[in-house]
């Protein structure tokens, strides 16, 4: 920085003809120069002006030569300053050849830099000065004309920049106005949303509080208590759904939602969806049907929680906006995927509800959008369900489309693709099955799916054909479909078939309904719709595992007789957990924190416990640390005993943290015994 200051001081002293001081400052500048603080071109320009005035011919000539060598590499401002200094000195000394050389350099520069209009103006000024010195009027006129051309270019450029700046200003102003308008609309939408949520949350909360008060006065009336408990359960589930919607929307907007890929069974997913929706549909007196088409792959690698969430959100809307006696249909169809190790599915949900106009359909996936105000029409909801659904579908790489018309219902089509669980497919039992059905097209679909699963499939449309098949082939099971469940008795076929052949009824409706009547007709089991081959395998294995081979229905819980070691620091939650397990026929020992559980497990012997239920947030030692200590502890049982996380934190990172700590599964609170049963079946490969 000091060398730059001395160079400026030299220039100033030169201007005031204090030449000795100017030379001293110039030499100090050169001595202190570090190669960083200013351009060497500045030194050459200052040196030419200074030593021309001092009269040091040798140094002046040296600096002029260096400038001529470097002119073509200089920046525009240094270039014109260097030309001006050398030009003025050459004219003052009468060195016209040097002036001509500078003119040539300036012309060459403008040929290679035609857009440097400001430099061009200064160059033409110098050329005009030279032409005037040598009294060349034509050259003077030419310099003035070119100077005017450069001025016109400058003016044109400024005008263009002004126009562009104005356009940019107007465009920016427009975007700002739109942003303000959008923000105002968003704030109004959120205000409406909060009003709806205030109503929606208070509604089930008031119901829960009110029912609790009523139950206090009906302790000796089992009928009323059962009715109140049913209503409280529905209100609690609805409230939990509202809270989950809010939490999910926050995760999606913050960009932290992730998929948790795990093995799933399509039949189980559909069954859980049907169980969750059926109660709402029955309460409204609606008709619900699930249809399956071309299902060839049932074992997948996917996020089952998110898949259920997608379908439940859409079905929930159908239930809300469909009138009593209305119809709701979920159709599941598999179609050709992009790769042999993947399976593509189309989920189509149709209803005969109130429908939507085109404007609402266009905005239905936006957060806080609702077709109706819940305060007015008493239809509850957050207005977040479809926004969440769209986000999850996008996250899965799928598509969702809505077709709707006011008063003519709605059709939602979702297409998703999943990886096939080839490891689980390898464990498929190669059953030999005989189907009696009048639906030839459906049997063709089943035959294709059975072939992929390694099953032997025979399809017939009448009893005589079935007899012929049984006479020549040994079957594992005969499945009577549709009308054959009611019009055919199993007696004649039983005489032909081997004693170990199972006779199963395949029909919709009931989860065990009409079991007694079916048993009287010779059936040993029942496959409820929608039809999946995995349900056939499950029913066949269930019947074979029973000693008498005749029990209909689901049988006892898999939890029956199991012993659990549990960690739960909340006394009320511990009481509920113990009672729930007891109802299922299981027993448990509950520890107040992770440290107590680890200590107790260290002394456990083989057979003491079948699994560990581990709370996460606990004093002294949390569930993650406790699981790690069990897995790495001295008791060898800790390497293999199933550890199941149970926590109110149901997000993906919580699940991942549980697995990272050595846990085998994750169940969200409040715990559903059906989820625990399903988890234990999976862990025991049942």
C-alpha positions, 0 to 999 in steps of 0.5 A: 500500500505504501508504494501506491501512495508514493506513486500518487505523491510523485504524480502530484509533485510532478503536477506542481513542478516539484520535480526533485520531490517527485523523483524521490517519491517515484524511486521510493515507490519502485523500491517498496513495490511488492508486486501486489498493491498496484499495476506495473502499468501505472508505474510506466505511465507515471515514469514517462510523464515525470522523466519527460518533464525532468529531461532524463532522456534515457529513462523517458525513452526506456519507459516509452519503449516498455509502454509500446511493448505492453499496450496491447495487453493493457486494460482499457483505462490503462491503455488510454492513459498510456496512449495519452501520456506518450501522445502528449509528450511526442507532440510536445517534443515534435516526435511525430513518428512516435505520435503516428505509431501511437495512432496506429496502436489506437486504431488496432485496439479499436478493431479488436475492441469495437464495443469499447465506445468510451475508449473510442471517444478518448482515442478520437480526441487524441487523434483530433489533437494530432490532426490539428497539430499537423493541420490535417483538416480531413483527419480532424473531420474524420476524428470528429465524425467517429467521435460522434459515432461512439457517442451515439453508441454510448447513448444507444447503450444507455437507452437500452440499459435504461429500458432493460432496467425499467423492464426488470423493475416492472417485472420485479414489481410484478413478482413482489405484488404476486408474492404479497398477494400469495402471502395474503392468500396463504395467511387467510388460508392458514387462518381458516385452517386454524379455525377449522383445526380449533373446531376439529380438535375440540370436537373429538376432545369434547366427545372424549371428555363427555363420554368419560363423564357419562361412563362414570354414571354407567359403571353397572350397565355393561351395554352402555359402557360398551357403546361409550367405549366404542365411541371413545375409541373412534373419537381417539383414533380421529384425534390421533389422525388429526395430530398425525396430519399436522406432524406429517405436514411439518415433516414434508414442508421441512423436507425431512420425510424419508421412506422406510423400505422393508418387506411387506405383504400386499394382502396384509396391507389391504386387510389393514386398510379394510379393517381401518375403513370398515368401521367408518363405512359401516357407521355411515351405512355405505357399501365398500368393495375391494377388487383385485386384478392381475395380482402376480406379486404379493411380497414387496419391498416398500414403506408399508406405513406410507402406502397405507397412509396414501390409500387411507387418506383418499378413502377417508375423503370418500367416506366423508363426502359420500352420502348414506347408502353410497358406494365406495370401491378400491380396485387394485390392479398390477400391470407391467413394470419397467423391470423384471424385479419390480412390480407396478400397481394401479390403485383406483378409488371411486365413490358416488359422493358429492364430487368436486368442481374443476376449480377445487380439483385443480387446487386439491393438492395444496395445503390448507385447501378444503372443499367445504368449511367444516364449521358449516357442514360438520365434515371434519378434517384438516385440509392437509390429507391430499397435500400429504398424499401427493407429497408421499406419492411424489416421494415414492416416484408415483403419480396421482390423478383425480377425476370428479364431477359435482353430484357424480362422485370422484375417481382417484387413480394412483400408480406406484412401483415397488421392488419385488421381495424375491427372498420372500418369494423363494419361501412361497409354498408350492401348493396344488390348488383346484378352483371352482368358479364360473368366472373364466377370465378371473381364473386365467388371471389366477393361473398366471399369478399361480405360475409365478408363485410356483403353484399348481393351478387347475380351474374348472367351471363345474362339479363334474370337471372338479371330480375328474381333476380330483380323480387323476390329480392329488390336490392340497386344497379345493377352493369353491368360489362365489356361487359354488360356496352355496350351491355345491355340497362337499360330500361327493367331492370329499368321497373322491378326494384324498382325506388330507385335501382341504375344502375352502370357501372363497367369498367376500364379507364377513371375517368368519361370518356364516362359518357354522353354515359353511362347516355344515356344507363340508368346508374346513376354512374360508378365504375372505375377499379380496383374494390373495394367494398368500391368504390361501397359504395362511389358511392352509397352514392354519388348518394343518396346524390344528389337530382336528383340522376343522376350526374356522376363523382366526384361532387364538392370538400368536401372543398367547402364552408369550412372555415379554420383558418391557421397559415403560416409565409411565405408570398409566402406559405400563398398566395399559400395556400389561392389561392389553397383553393379558387379554391376548393371553401373554404376560410381562414384567415391566421395568421403570427404565432402561437400566433396570431392564438391562440389569434384569435381562443379564440374569435371564435364562433361556425361556424366561422371555420371548421378546423385549418391548422397549420404550425409548424416552426414559430416565437414567438410560434410554431405549437406544442405549439399553438395546445396545447394551443387551446386544453387546452384553454378557448374556448370549441371549441378547444376540437373538432375542427380538427387541421391539421399540415402542414409542410415541415418536413415529417418524422415519429417523426414530425407526432408523435410530431403533434399527441402528441400536440393534432393535428388530422392529418399531411399533408406534404408541398407542400400541395396537395389539394387532400391530404387535401380533403382525410384528411377532408373526414376521419376526417368527416367520409365521 
